[in-house]
Every structure is written in C-alpha cells, then in structure tokens.
Amino acid sequence: MTAQRRRARVESAIVTMAAHKRILRSLGNGPTRRSLFGPVDREQLQREYRAALRRDLEDASRRWSFDFASEKPLEGGDFHWEGVSGVRVPLLYRACQEKQQKRPCEAHQPGQSAAGKENIPKTPERCAALPHEVEKTPEKSSELKRKQTNITDFYQAKKRLVATPRKSGQ
Amino acid sequence: MELLCLEMDTIIRARPDPNLLYDDRVLQSLLTIEERFLPQCSYFKCVQKDIQPFMRRMVATWMLEVCEEQKCEEEVFPLAMNYLDRFLAVVPTRKCNLQLLGAVCMFLASKLKETRPLTAEKLCIYTDNSIRPQELLEWELVVLGKLKWNLAAVTPNDFIEHIMRKLPLPEDKLELIRKHVQTFIALCATDFNFAMYPPSMIATGSVAAAICGLQLNSTNHSLWGDNLTELLAKITNTEVDVLKACQEQIERVLMNNLREGRRQQQKQQQQEQGGQRSKALDDQDQSSTPTDVRDINL
C-alpha cells in the first residue's frame, strides 16, 4: 500500500511540475538573469587563463616533440619533423589570410549576417576577427594565441617516425 | 513583410532516423562507450577545495533555467552538465569562476546539438554581465583542451527512444511519457549524486519513474504486471536491484525538489502579506508566481 501511495504522490507531483513549467516559461528574462557567486576577479581570471593555455601548450610540446612557442622541432621525442614547402600543402592548411583571399564565400558573410540568423555567421567571422582580437589582448596571451593557430600548419610537415601507437595524451 | 516573420521562427529538424533508432547495434555501441564520458572521480572529495555540492546545484539550476528560457534542445542541458563534471573532475576551480564554467559548457553543448546555438553575448547577459563574451571565448578553449575535444559524449537522452520502443506503451501516451522522461533526466543532472551513474542507468530509471508516475503500469497490468523493472533492466543490461534503487532515488529527488519549491513560494507569500502593504500592484503580481524557481527545476 505504501508503494501505491508513493506512486500517487509522484503522480500528483508530476502534475504540479507541469504547471510550474508553464509558469516558468512566461517569466521571460527576469529572474534567470543573475550573477550566482558575486563579482569575478578579472585580473586573476586572465592570469589563470594564460597559465592554463601555457600548460596546454607545454603538454602538447611534450606529446608531439615540437616546441610550438619557437616553432622548432624538439629532439628525443617520438616524432621526427621535416619541413615542407607551403606550396605543397593543401589550401585548407595554409595560413588564415591566404585562405580568405581564395575563398569568395567568406567575403560575403558580413552582409548576410543582417538576415536575422544571429548565430550562424559567427564562426566564419571569428577567423577574420582573429588578428583584431589578438591586438586587443595583452602581449603574452596574444603570443600564445598566434602560435596556437599555427599548429595545424605543422600537421602537414610531420613524418611519423615511430610506427607504434603512443599511449600518452589519452 | 509578414512572410519574413514566419520564416524566422522555423527550426529545421531532422526526422528520427529509423536506421539509428531501430538498430540494436546502435544501442549496444552506446552501452559500450558510455563509460568513457563519465567524470574521472567524485571531485568534491579529491579535487575541489573551494566549491561544494550545493554550489554545483546552484549553477546547474541556473543552467537549466537558461536552457528552458532559450528553448534549447532537451539534450543540451545534460550534455553541458557532463562537460562541467568532467572539467571539475580534473581542474580545481574557484567558486567565483563556476558560473563562467557553466556558461562555457552550455555554449559548447548548444553548438554541438543545435542548429541555432546560444550566442556568447546572450549567455553573458544571463550571468547579469558578470562575465564578458571575450572571457567566455577564452575559457571555451581551456575547457575544450581539458575535455580533450571529446564533446560528443553519450547522454541519458540518447537512450530514451531505444528503451521506449521496446516497451508495450500506448501510442497516444508516447509524447507525454517522453516529456516526463526528459524532465526526470534533467532533474538527475542537477543532482550530484547521479553524476557518476552511467547515462543508460539514468535513462532507464527515468523511464521507469515516468511510467510509474503516470500510473501506466497499473492500467496496462496484463502487459507486464510487476515485470516493468525486469524488462527495463534487460534492455540496458542493468541489474534489477540497482535499477530499482535508481528509480526510487529519482522519485525522492523529485519530491524534495517540489517540497523545497513550495516552501520557498510560501515563504515569499508570507513575507508579502506580513510586510509592506503599500507595495505596488505589479510587485504583488510577481509574488503570486514562484519567483524563486531555483528549487523547482522544471
């Protein structure tokens, strides 16, 4: 019998829940907009962000035996790197500016963004906005950022020396 | 002009794909890989110093409200909570950055699952501008790195259709059951006790709770009788006892949430009545709706 009563309670709870849901929808932008844990310490946040990126970069350098900061291969890792001329690399892997010139579709994007789909043009725009963004941020993070975008450039330059799969990085 | 307005609100959705939903290999694959996306540890004990379980609850409730208000797809919220838990399991985080993390996780989950994802600007407004879009974008990169770019995590929502199609459910109730199951799944995501459970178990427990809550098992007695739990357990390879415990836990969480929600509502009403009578009319109007929705969740 207690199980039955429990079920009945759950059932009535579900009905109440549905009612709340309807009310919630009509509340609009009011109470959901709130700061939960007080003000954010912006400077510390920036410091932590830069430290986190630097750590990611160090991990990546170890994993790929490549110093992404100075863009030089490292000795003694699992990979041996050879340079490849940029012309031989598929268009997709070339630097951002080059890509923009050759792809006419990206030039049209800003005009289309007025069409009301506020989210859709965001991604292509970011590529164009990147140099501008880098200018705004303080020197250290801008350096990290620019180096990071170059990682893909070097995917093409690599030749895998060790055939055995590596367990690190997972 | 009017035609344009009509066009704006259309959300293009793919139809349910029978090749994915009616093939048991898909369910088996989901069951095989789901454990890979669980947080690595119960992080309040071993990683976090500054944040506590009730703070996770606060940020989860806020995230759910944002997803509700923005009418996100159902799986966005559970997926965002998966990102949040996985991040917190590896990175000690300060309390004041928790809401930023929650916003980043919604940002990512929405981009993965929606045709029109939430924008950074919108999310920042929901934090009452305590964070800036620039910060959101920066931390997006950090979170992605910590998640090793593994974003396509298995969520309880992935199992709903696979489970439901194997149950003899009345056709006309399917939509209602689905709604309730999704609601229970969202409820579980707000509660840290469920964070380490495999998604399939949460899904199975939620289906059980929904069917029992709607009392479909008593009307359809001849179809399965008391065997509902056993049938469900078989579908997702869960143990019957564990599943029963999970279902009861879900029902308990629901009761607690509603009780707490009602208490808050009453408290507010009492304050209104006892306090200043001279308040403006629109203020009183607000008091009759549950303005503090944090603990209702749905």
Chai-1 contact restraints between the chains, C-beta under 6 A:
chainA,res_idxA,chainB,res_idxB,connection_type,confidence,min_distance_angstrom,max_distance_angstrom,comment,restraint_id
A,R7,B,C212,contact,1.0,0.0,6.0,A-B,restraint_1
A,V10,B,G213,contact,1.0,0.0,6.0,A-B,restraint_2
A,V10,B,E251,contact,1.0,0.0,6.0,A-B,restraint_3
A,E11,B,G213,contact,1.0,0.0,6.0,A-B,restraint_4
A,E11,B,Q215,contact,1.0,0.0,6.0,A-B,restraint_5
A,A13,B,L254,contact,1.0,0.0,6.0,A-B,restraint_6
A,A13,B,L258,contact,1.0,0.0,6.0,A-B,restraint_7
A,I14,B,G213,contact,1.0,0.0,6.0,A-B,restraint_8
A,M17,B,L298,contact,1.0,0.0,6.0,A-B,restraint_9
A,H20,B,I296,contact,1.0,0.0,6.0,A-B,restraint_10
A,K21,B,L298,contact,1.0,0.0,6.0,A-B,restraint_11
A,I23,B,T289,contact,1.0,0.0,6.0,A-B,restraint_12
A,L24,B,V293,contact,1.0,0.0,6.0,A-B,restraint_13
A,P31,B,T291,contact,1.0,0.0,6.0,A-B,restraint_14
A,T32,B,E65,contact,1.0,0.0,6.0,A-B,restraint_15
A,T32,B,V66,contact,1.0,0.0,6.0,A-B,restraint_16
A,T32,B,E69,contact,1.0,0.0,6.0,A-B,restraint_17
A,R33,B,Y126,contact,1.0,0.0,6.0,A-B,restraint_18
A,R33,B,D128,contact,1.0,0.0,6.0,A-B,restraint_19
A,R34,B,D128,contact,1.0,0.0,6.0,A-B,restraint_20
A,S35,B,T127,contact,1.0,0.0,6.0,A-B,restraint_21
A,S35,B,D128,contact,1.0,0.0,6.0,A-B,restraint_22
A,S35,B,S130,contact,1.0,0.0,6.0,A-B,restraint_23
A,L36,B,M58,contact,1.0,0.0,6.0,A-B,restraint_24
A,L36,B,W62,contact,1.0,0.0,6.0,A-B,restraint_25
A,L36,B,Q99,contact,1.0,0.0,6.0,A-B,restraint_26
A,F37,B,K95,contact,1.0,0.0,6.0,A-B,restraint_27
A,F37,B,C96,contact,1.0,0.0,6.0,A-B,restraint_28
A,F37,B,L98,contact,1.0,0.0,6.0,A-B,restraint_29
A,F37,B,Q99,contact,1.0,0.0,6.0,A-B,restraint_30
A,V40,B,C96,contact,1.0,0.0,6.0,A-B,restraint_31
A,V40,B,S130,contact,1.0,0.0,6.0,A-B,restraint_32
A,V40,B,I131,contact,1.0,0.0,6.0,A-B,restraint_33
A,Y49,B,E138,contact,1.0,0.0,6.0,A-B,restraint_34
A,A52,B,V142,contact,1.0,0.0,6.0,A-B,restraint_35
A,D56,B,G145,contact,1.0,0.0,6.0,A-B,restraint_36
A,G116,B,M8,contact,1.0,0.0,6.0,A-B,restraint_37
A,N119,B,R116,contact,1.0,0.0,6.0,A-B,restraint_38
A,N119,B,P117,contact,1.0,0.0,6.0,A-B,restraint_39
A,N119,B,T119,contact,1.0,0.0,6.0,A-B,restraint_40
